[in-house]
Amino acid sequence: MTDTEKELTKKQIDAYKRTDELILKGDLYRLMDPLNQNYFCMMVVSKDKSEAYVVGERIHGLPFDYNQYVYLCGLDGDALYKIEELSAVVSGQALKNAGLLLPKLPDFGSWTWHLKKVK
């Protein structure tokens, strides 16, 4: 492996270690069905609702579908969650009812959001 590949592998292992427990033991929710929409989106929520991980992909870069929202499930409605990638703090109730605007991505572009409950 080249030095660049080794560095990338280390980053991928670190990312896995941040989410492995959550993915293995959390509750899984399908948020968007790629057979009925232009997006695929799923999320995993820890049993105590203190952490969640959202992953999604935009199938085709159609110009008319940029203003779509995803509504998150399984969160504590009374809690505040910090979304690391967006540098935002949002209530669980707002994430469930108002949702989040999906990112503008090219064909088969993907995103992840890591949510942690604010104490």
N, C-alpha and C positions, 0 to 999 in steps of 0.2 A: 504494500500500500504506500501511496505517496504521503508526504507530510500533511497535505491538504485533506486527503481522504481520512487520515488518522484523526485530525482535528474535527472533521465533520462527524465521524463516528463517535467521538467523545461527547459532542453536543447532543447527538441522538440518544445516547445512553443516559445522559443527564435528564433529557426531556422525558424519557421512559420512566426513570426513577421518580420523577415528580408526580406521575399519574398512575403508576402501576397498581397501587393499592386501591385507588378509586375505580379504575377500570375493572379490576378483578372482583371487587366486592360491592360496587355501587348499583343503583337502580338505573336501568337503561330506558331511554325514551326516544322514540322516533318522532322527530318534529316535522320533517318534510319528506314526502314520498317522491322519489325521482320518476316514478311511473305516471304520476299525475301532475307534477310540477317540474320546473326547470332547475330545481335545487334538490340536493340530498343533504339532510341535516339530522344529526343525532346528538343526544347528550347523556351523560352519566352523572348521577347525583349521589353523593355519599349518604349512607343510612341516616346519619344525624343531620343532614341537610346543611352542613358547614362548608361544603366544597362541591363544585360542579365543573365539568369539562364539556365544552360544546365543540363539535367538529362538523364542518360542512363543505360542500362543493357545489359550484355552479356548473351545470352541464354544458349549456351553450350560451355564448355571449349575445343574447338577443337584446336589442336596444330598448324594447318596451317593458322589460321586466326589472328595471333597476330600483323601483320604489316598492320593494316587497319587504315585509317584516316577518320575523320568526318569533313565535311566542314560546317562552321557556316553560318547562313543566317541572314539578317535583320540588320546587324551592319553598323555603319558609316565607310566607307572605308578609310576616311582621319584621323580617330581618333586612338589613342592608348588605349588599354584596359588592365587593370591589371586582371589577373586570380588568384584569391586569393589562391585557393587550389594548384596551381602549382608554385606560387611565380614568375610569369612571366609577362612581359609587351610585348604585341604583337599588331601590327597594325590590324585594322579591315579588311583591304585589304588582309593581309596574312592569317587571320583566314578564310576568304571567299575562297581564291584561293589555298593556300597550306594546310590549315586544321590543325588539331591537331591529333597526334597519340593517338589511343585509349589505355586505360590502360589495362595491362595484369591482367585478373580477372578469378576466377574459375566459374563454372556453376552458373548462375543466380546472379553473382556479379554485383553490381551497383556502380555508381559514380555520383557526381555532380560537376559542375564548376560554380562559381559565378563570373561574369565579371563586372567590373566597368570602365567607361571611365576615363582616366587620364586627369586631367585639365591642 
